[in-house]
Amino acid sequence: MSLIPTKNENSLSYWCSWHTQNIVAKIDCMEKYPPEEAQRRVQGGDGARLARTMLNEEWVFGENGYAHQYPEVRCDLYFLMDDGWDVDYGIHPDSHYSKFGSLMMSEERFPSVKGQSPARRMKIINEKLKALGWKGLGIWIAAQRAADDCTAPLGDVDKAYWTERILWSREAGVTYWKVDWGVHAGNPDFRRMLTELGRELYPALVIEHAICMGPVNAFDHPDAAVRGRYMGEEHVAANAKEVMAFSDVFRSYDVLNALCVPTTLDRVGTLLAWSGAVVNGEDECFVNAVLGCSCGVMRSHYCQRAINEAGDNRGFRLQEVTAALRWQRLAPPFAGGTVTYSDEVLFDNRLYQVGDSWWGGADGRELTQGAPAVIARNVGVDTLRVEGEVKPFVAASLHPNGAFSVGVFPRVINGHHHYPACTLYCEIPEGVTTVGVFGENCEMRLRLPEIPARVLVQSLIGDEVTDCTSRFVSGDTVVLSAEDMKTLFATDDRTAPALLIRIEYR
């Protein structure tokens, strides 16, 4: 009998359509143009223009559509429609900036809502998604009014405008907003206004904020001490700290393929120390699971159909999503607590050839990103010790409900993506009986507060529970070899092992 609940009623995670919109656009270009031309068309603003065309009723609900994914965990995920859902085809910010932020679902894209009020349009789609098992509809929000005077300073007209749209969401039962770019994207006062209105008018509405930034941290900062680090983004970090204080959820923002782990770890580790909001670590699902962050899942089965971006194998790690979300049924994302870091900082690097990534700014450049070797939440960094010729990134958390999670994460050294071979020694805190372990190519040695009576293990993507007391317990220590973890996890894709360990004491 499975040790994992069937649902997380309070999940704040979502599947976001944006990456898949871009992948589908890339597939379309690959079929029409030579490889170099196809890649050029899907980079930067040109790629975003193409991606917007790939969000409509057929792409969402049609055969093999976006909504027919993740059957095991879609009940824990909002289906978040990203940039494009509330503008007609051919509307792009380079020439129609003032048309973004309407929150009026495009009748051209979604013909089933034709002739309905704005609230009713969202309600129709929300109910269709719930009928397929999703938690509900989430919506991408441009940080501005859709109006010719959208660049005007904030005033009463903005408050009235967003009051109306919050009430639309209330009528439609839409409970998640992802607030992104727009005229007021970097203005904390605008974001505070939205949050305060939401809490007053529709307390069930979760408003996620972010401070827009590039996909790599301070890659060209003149000060070598902060180059490649999130704190090198001084203005971004300062605004983020202010917005974190009043947000429901704060998103760590977009990252670049290959270097996504250190970029995300450094951002998330910094943001968590500021408390206030739940942090959304986007698509780094195992980082989110271990550190108690919500997920903004981007990957989909469409990724496997495209030429895989160099160093990015997310499309072949779909089970990572299932494992992370099933763990979060036992250890939900949370705000608050303490965060500690190792003094040691690890740096990953990659030389990007032209066309290696979605961001043209990386073309022909060697980029370096750094993060603490160890990040620990609600426990000390001395809880963890790693031995190996090359160290992985490591993180651990003691969750408010008493669950404990620990994980090792891959490195990218001179462009080579791998999990370094290592042994991880971890001290499990007193009173913990539920442990999640994540990572590949690592022997886990988990020292318990006392000798256990029984140790049960379950794959986070399966339902079989195995009594491993005689196999993996030596005195007060649970010892799992890298091969044991792989065998117990039993995946058919490239997802690193993820296991639930239940400890019983006498």
TIMAR-989823 format. One line per 4 residues: number of its first residue (from 0); for each residue x, y, z of C-alpha. Coordinates in Angstrom, 3 decimals, padded with zeros to 6 digits. Example, Ala and Ser with C-alpha at 12.3 -4.5 7.8 and 13.67 -1.06 7.14 Angstrom:
0) 012.300 -004.500 007.800; 013.670 -001.060 007.140
END
This chain:
0) 000.000 000.000 000.000; 001.409 003.384 -001.023; 002.737 005.710 001.673; 002.005 008.753 -000.523
4) -001.345 010.631 -000.425; -003.320 010.841 -003.657; -003.440 014.641 -003.778; -001.993 017.876 -002.399
8) -005.064 020.000 -001.716; -002.985 023.116 -001.059; -000.545 022.833 -003.961; 000.790 026.105 -005.367
12) 002.550 024.502 -008.350; 001.584 024.732 -011.993; 002.413 023.524 -015.449; 003.230 026.563 -017.599
16) 002.611 026.504 -021.350; 005.397 028.920 -022.358; 008.297 026.519 -022.913; 006.066 024.108 -024.811
20) 004.699 026.941 -026.944; 008.312 027.656 -027.898; 009.125 023.986 -028.518; 006.099 023.576 -030.781
24) 007.147 026.713 -032.667; 010.644 025.244 -033.016; 009.276 021.971 -034.369; 007.243 023.941 -036.895
28) 010.331 025.906 -037.996; 012.439 022.744 -038.245; 009.918 021.331 -040.675; 009.969 024.463 -042.835
32) 013.535 025.772 -042.795; 017.179 024.618 -042.756; 018.564 024.121 -039.216; 020.445 027.431 -038.928
36) 017.504 029.426 -040.231; 015.092 027.544 -037.952; 017.245 028.302 -034.901; 017.506 031.981 -035.767
40) 013.732 032.233 -036.017; 013.108 030.808 -032.555; 015.552 032.991 -030.613; 014.640 036.065 -028.593
44) 011.720 038.268 -029.599; 011.200 036.487 -032.908; 010.806 033.212 -031.036; 008.300 034.763 -028.640
48) 006.216 035.984 -031.590; 006.084 032.460 -032.973; 005.382 030.958 -029.548; 002.288 033.104 -029.059
52) 000.708 031.509 -032.108; 000.961 028.091 -030.433; -001.592 028.767 -027.713; -005.192 028.133 -028.645
56) -008.078 025.764 -027.986; -006.821 023.059 -030.339; -003.291 023.097 -028.962; -004.629 022.876 -025.404
60) -007.522 020.432 -025.716; -007.014 018.705 -029.075; -005.684 015.207 -029.555; -002.281 014.987 -027.812
64) -002.811 018.584 -026.649; -001.079 020.344 -023.802; -003.815 019.433 -021.306; -003.320 015.679 -021.835
68) -000.123 015.445 -019.768; 000.951 014.314 -016.312; -002.114 012.208 -015.480; -000.540 011.032 -012.210
72) -000.082 014.529 -010.762; -002.157 016.999 -012.766; -004.557 017.203 -009.805; -001.696 018.997 -008.004
76) -001.016 021.416 -010.871; -002.709 024.513 -012.152; -002.738 024.589 -015.951; -001.180 027.999 -016.476
80) -001.820 029.643 -019.825; 001.123 031.909 -020.503; 001.762 034.864 -022.796; -000.766 034.977 -025.652
84) -004.006 033.755 -024.091; -005.643 037.194 -023.880; -004.550 038.707 -027.226; -005.553 037.778 -030.770
88) -003.123 036.361 -033.335; -000.583 038.854 -034.644; -000.599 040.956 -031.471; 002.966 041.342 -030.177
92) 004.614 043.831 -027.802; 006.975 045.269 -030.419; 004.023 046.928 -032.169; 000.993 046.440 -029.878
96) 002.397 046.809 -026.364; -000.721 048.555 -025.063; -002.954 045.586 -025.894; -001.404 043.283 -023.278
100) -003.036 042.874 -019.880; -006.698 042.720 -020.925; -007.527 039.395 -019.197; -010.128 038.897 -021.927
104) -009.602 035.402 -023.285; -009.193 035.669 -027.046; -012.295 034.450 -028.869; -010.133 033.978 -031.952
108) -007.910 031.499 -030.104; -010.675 029.895 -028.020; -013.828 029.757 -030.163; -015.836 027.874 -027.518
112) -015.986 031.084 -025.435; -017.238 033.287 -028.274; -019.911 035.781 -027.235; -019.380 035.270 -023.510
116) -018.438 037.840 -020.867; -014.750 037.983 -019.848; -015.473 036.134 -016.591; -017.584 033.498 -018.314
120) -014.846 032.902 -020.911; -012.360 032.028 -018.175; -014.941 029.936 -016.325; -015.650 027.787 -019.403
124) -011.965 026.965 -019.877; -011.423 026.529 -016.134; -014.214 023.949 -015.972; -012.862 022.083 -019.016
128) -009.436 021.824 -017.389; -010.873 020.660 -014.074; -012.884 018.019 -015.921; -009.551 016.662 -017.228
132) -008.234 016.445 -013.675; -006.193 019.665 -013.407; -006.340 021.768 -010.236; -007.722 024.562 -012.389
136) -006.816 027.377 -014.764; -003.948 029.700 -013.920; -003.333 032.796 -016.007; -000.312 034.836 -017.086
140) -000.743 038.537 -016.304; 000.998 041.451 -018.010; 001.942 044.059 -015.398; -000.104 046.846 -016.992
144) -003.525 047.907 -018.157; -004.466 047.101 -021.748; -005.000 050.731 -022.713; -003.498 053.418 -024.917
148) -002.342 055.264 -021.789; -000.858 052.151 -020.160; 002.422 053.985 -019.530; 000.762 056.613 -017.311
152) 001.772 056.713 -013.626; -000.228 054.520 -011.265; -003.517 056.074 -010.195; -007.157 055.437 -009.353
156) -007.827 054.177 -012.872; -005.407 051.304 -012.273; -007.088 050.350 -009.023; -010.516 050.317 -010.699
160) -009.173 048.331 -013.659; -007.604 045.606 -011.528; -010.568 045.506 -009.145; -012.757 044.589 -012.100
164) -010.370 041.850 -013.250; -009.987 040.324 -009.808; -013.775 040.134 -009.638; -013.788 038.442 -013.067
168) -011.418 035.825 -011.690; -013.593 035.381 -008.616; -016.651 034.786 -010.790; -014.677 032.346 -012.963
172) -013.163 030.468 -010.006; -009.630 031.217 -011.266; -007.315 031.213 -008.255; -003.776 031.702 -009.629
176) -002.171 034.717 -011.320; 001.408 034.764 -012.605; 002.324 038.464 -012.893; 005.186 038.968 -015.345
180) 006.494 041.696 -017.657; 004.774 044.959 -018.503; 004.996 048.698 -017.929; 004.912 048.245 -014.149
184) 006.849 044.972 -013.953; 009.655 046.490 -011.879; 007.421 048.700 -009.766; 006.880 047.235 -006.255
188) 003.984 049.682 -005.675; 002.032 048.167 -008.560; 002.634 044.648 -007.317; 001.685 045.624 -003.757
192) -001.548 047.164 -005.035; -002.494 043.938 -006.828; -001.777 041.814 -003.771; -003.734 044.068 -001.436
196) -006.719 044.171 -003.810; -006.634 040.398 -004.174; -006.601 039.809 -000.429; -009.465 042.260 000.052
200) -011.710 041.166 -002.817; -010.817 037.507 -003.413; -008.733 035.912 -000.658; -008.582 032.581 -002.530
204) -006.598 034.218 -005.349; -002.868 033.472 -005.228; -000.859 036.268 -006.867; 002.665 035.274 -007.892
208) 005.182 038.046 -008.407; 008.671 038.237 -009.904; 011.278 040.805 -010.848; 012.125 040.378 -014.526
212) 015.761 039.671 -015.294; 018.014 037.946 -017.802; 018.428 034.159 -017.808; 021.880 034.139 -016.176
216) 023.078 035.831 -013.002; 025.466 038.796 -013.352; 027.457 037.079 -016.104; 029.311 040.250 -017.078
220) 029.606 041.974 -013.691; 032.886 043.934 -013.416; 033.412 042.733 -009.829; 034.781 039.181 -009.939
224) 033.538 038.565 -006.383; 029.885 038.610 -007.475; 030.213 037.677 -011.161; 027.900 034.775 -011.938
228) 025.994 035.248 -008.662; 022.435 036.437 -008.027; 023.580 039.128 -005.605; 025.521 040.638 -008.499
232) 022.104 041.658 -009.856; 021.947 044.468 -007.283; 018.865 046.308 -008.572; 016.930 043.099 -009.253
236) 017.784 041.670 -005.839; 016.816 044.871 -004.021; 013.404 044.965 -005.701; 012.931 041.245 -005.156
240) 013.558 041.615 -001.423; 010.929 044.362 -001.201; 008.333 042.430 -003.221; 009.007 039.168 -001.352
244) 007.814 040.835 001.849; 004.181 041.028 000.682; 003.902 038.307 -001.993; 001.985 035.043 -001.796
248) 004.477 033.393 -004.171; 007.665 034.833 -005.675; 009.138 033.327 -008.862; 012.904 033.028 -009.295
252) 012.524 033.760 -013.053; 013.754 032.327 -016.344; 017.058 030.483 -016.687; 019.309 029.284 -019.481
256) 019.575 025.661 -020.514; 022.656 023.777 -019.257; 023.441 026.243 -016.430; 019.931 026.164 -014.977
260) 020.878 024.332 -011.737; 023.457 026.778 -010.305; 021.475 029.786 -011.540; 018.309 028.554 -009.846
264) 020.034 027.336 -006.675; 021.724 030.697 -006.147; 018.512 032.634 -006.717; 016.345 030.346 -004.606
268) 018.862 030.149 -001.788; 019.006 033.932 -001.597; 015.241 034.441 -001.849; 014.444 031.872 000.830
272) 016.599 033.775 003.316; 014.311 036.791 002.887; 011.241 034.808 003.926; 007.784 036.287 003.331
276) 006.607 034.313 000.313; 006.712 030.782 -000.980; 009.447 030.717 -003.630; 008.690 029.233 -007.043
280) 011.878 027.730 -008.515; 010.290 027.222 -011.953; 011.228 023.973 -013.706; 014.035 022.753 -011.415
284) 011.639 020.297 -009.812; 014.094 018.408 -007.590; 015.591 021.665 -006.293; 012.034 022.731 -005.433
288) 011.205 019.419 -003.784; 014.302 019.447 -001.582; 014.168 023.128 -000.615; 010.409 023.423 -000.103
292) 009.656 025.602 -003.156; 006.682 025.417 -005.498; 007.150 024.303 -009.111; 006.563 026.185 -012.343
296) 006.839 023.108 -014.556; 007.832 023.883 -018.151; 008.815 020.555 -019.685; 006.429 018.386 -021.683
300) 006.328 015.384 -023.985; 006.765 017.781 -026.918; 010.367 018.348 -025.834; 011.226 014.836 -026.999
304) 010.084 015.671 -030.510; 012.431 018.632 -030.966; 016.163 018.637 -031.498; 017.324 018.684 -027.891
308) 018.948 021.948 -026.867; 022.597 021.423 -025.979; 023.032 020.447 -022.356; 019.275 020.452 -021.676
312) 017.692 017.012 -021.275; 014.579 018.092 -019.397; 012.411 016.599 -022.108; 013.805 013.227 -021.216
316) 013.226 013.685 -017.474; 009.450 013.901 -017.301; 009.260 011.558 -014.312; 011.117 014.183 -012.290
320) 007.890 016.178 -012.265; 005.863 013.250 -010.967; 008.417 012.406 -008.271; 008.749 016.003 -007.047
324) 005.023 016.622 -006.823; 004.323 013.317 -005.089; 006.977 014.191 -002.497; 005.290 017.560 -001.993
328) 002.092 015.782 -000.980; 004.114 014.736 002.059; 006.210 017.915 002.405; 004.422 020.924 000.840
332) 006.258 024.115 -000.138; 006.514 026.619 002.684; 007.568 030.170 003.522; 009.769 031.223 006.418
336) 012.381 029.366 008.391; 016.143 029.807 008.343; 018.638 029.245 005.542; 022.354 028.573 005.903
340) 025.052 028.188 003.252; 028.479 026.680 003.020; 031.397 029.067 002.622; 032.412 027.053 -000.435
344) 030.924 028.215 -003.737; 030.931 025.992 -006.831; 031.009 027.424 -010.352; 029.731 025.734 -013.511
348) 030.621 026.894 -016.995; 029.739 026.314 -020.615; 030.810 027.745 -023.975; 027.634 028.391 -025.972
352) 027.876 027.968 -029.696; 025.560 029.949 -031.948; 022.085 028.450 -031.692; 022.763 026.402 -028.538
356) 020.052 028.159 -026.550; 016.869 030.201 -026.809; 018.781 033.334 -025.717; 020.848 034.882 -028.455
360) 022.938 036.740 -025.873; 024.736 033.477 -025.082; 025.925 032.887 -028.647; 029.697 032.446 -028.789
364) 030.211 033.210 -025.092; 031.553 031.164 -022.224; 029.216 031.743 -019.287; 029.864 030.915 -015.637
368) 027.293 030.564 -012.853; 027.948 029.981 -009.163; 026.011 028.796 -006.115; 026.871 027.629 -002.592
372) 028.116 024.049 -002.500; 025.578 023.365 000.274; 022.253 025.077 001.022; 020.413 023.975 004.170
376) 016.971 025.081 005.275; 015.968 024.814 008.938; 019.093 022.693 009.588; 022.777 023.521 009.687
380) 025.135 022.951 006.781; 027.106 020.681 009.113; 024.224 018.213 008.751; 025.756 017.336 005.366
384) 029.185 016.196 004.251; 030.217 015.083 000.754; 033.215 013.040 -000.294; 034.225 012.788 -003.928
388) 036.809 013.986 -006.421; 034.286 016.455 -007.829; 031.502 017.684 -005.575; 027.864 017.998 -006.628
392) 025.632 020.785 -005.388; 023.863 019.617 -002.215; 020.754 020.825 -000.370; 018.580 019.710 002.521
396) 015.499 020.932 004.396; 013.620 020.170 007.562; 010.011 020.911 006.642; 007.528 022.430 009.129
400) 005.574 019.155 009.351; 008.713 017.221 010.343; 009.584 015.698 006.959; 013.225 015.896 005.855
404) 014.556 016.088 002.294; 018.075 015.874 000.930; 019.409 015.934 -002.607; 022.490 016.129 -004.777
408) 022.350 018.040 -008.051; 024.361 017.814 -011.275; 027.308 019.928 -012.368; 028.194 021.426 -015.745
412) 031.967 021.646 -015.989; 033.438 022.812 -019.317; 030.038 022.121 -020.836; 029.859 018.544 -019.556
416) 026.614 017.851 -017.677; 026.933 015.070 -015.090; 026.275 013.886 -011.554; 029.706 013.534 -009.936
420) 030.370 010.218 -008.203; 030.284 010.853 -004.458; 029.283 009.712 -001.005; 026.886 011.895 000.984
424) 026.893 011.693 004.784; 023.724 013.150 006.262; 022.586 013.512 009.882; 018.813 012.995 010.101
428) 017.310 015.291 012.772; 015.604 014.005 015.914; 011.940 013.119 015.456; 012.063 012.728 011.655
432) 010.309 009.636 010.292; 009.692 010.741 006.671; 012.714 011.331 004.441; 012.952 012.133 000.734
436) 016.261 011.495 -001.049; 017.045 012.789 -004.536; 020.050 012.373 -006.812; 022.165 010.146 -009.011
440) 025.601 008.533 -008.829; 025.729 009.063 -005.074; 025.909 006.704 -002.127; 023.593 008.050 000.559
444) 024.598 007.371 004.165; 021.793 008.615 006.401; 022.644 008.541 010.094; 019.525 008.286 012.271
448) 019.144 009.563 015.851; 018.813 005.967 017.045; 018.716 002.413 015.701; 015.427 001.952 013.788
452) 012.994 -000.924 014.169; 012.056 -000.859 010.492; 012.886 001.118 007.344; 010.456 001.169 004.420
456) 011.354 002.516 000.957; 009.064 003.573 -001.885; 009.885 004.992 -005.290; 008.398 008.450 -005.670
460) 006.985 007.420 -009.032; 005.604 004.053 -007.896; 003.325 002.541 -005.278; 005.268 -000.508 -004.105
464) 006.626 -000.295 -000.567; 009.685 -002.395 000.279; 010.901 -003.301 003.762; 014.633 -002.599 003.413
468) 015.638 -002.954 007.055; 017.800 -006.021 006.588; 019.303 -004.824 003.293; 020.184 -001.213 003.910
472) 020.391 -000.606 007.660; 023.717 -000.865 009.485; 023.278 000.048 013.147; 021.922 003.614 013.188
476) 022.694 004.305 009.503; 020.670 003.743 006.345; 023.105 003.058 003.478; 021.832 003.307 -000.090
480) 024.314 002.775 -002.900; 023.878 004.624 -006.181; 022.870 001.346 -007.830; 020.377 000.542 -005.066
484) 018.711 003.900 -005.540; 018.469 003.435 -009.276; 016.990 -000.055 -008.897; 014.424 001.023 -006.311
488) 013.405 004.100 -008.313; 012.870 002.123 -011.543; 012.258 004.803 -014.163; 012.080 004.412 -017.939
492) 013.514 007.858 -018.666; 016.597 009.842 -017.579; 015.188 011.112 -014.297; 017.591 010.791 -011.373
496) 016.412 008.507 -008.536; 013.979 009.894 -005.966; 012.892 007.788 -003.003; 010.641 008.077 000.023
500) 012.053 006.516 003.195; 009.749 005.849 006.148; 011.511 005.173 009.448; 009.873 003.322 012.336
504) 011.425 003.332 015.800; 010.828 000.983 018.690
END
